[in-house]
Amino acid sequence: MLKRRATMKLLPDLTGGRLENRKNEIQSLLQKLPDDCSYEDIQYHLYVIEKIRKGIERANIEGTVSQDEIEKRFDKWATK
């Protein structure tokens, strides 16, 4: 199985949502994967891309939390 961090290099542009864009993303991904990749490798990379897409959408809708705020929250949790 391909190394998971290699997925970041294979990520297509995640801004599109239309079917034509998704088909182009998949074609782009397949061209970037090695010729000897397995179905499992392809499924894994598609899964990761979709999870990242959903995370970006959620961040755009709900907003994000700064690194400082996360550190403050973690400090409160860690000292209990």
Buried (B, 14 or more C-beta within 10 A) or exposed (E): EBEEEEBEEBBBEBEBEEEEBBEBBBEEBEEBBEEEBEEEBBEBBBEBBEEBBEEEEEEEEEEEEEEEEEEEEEEEEEEE
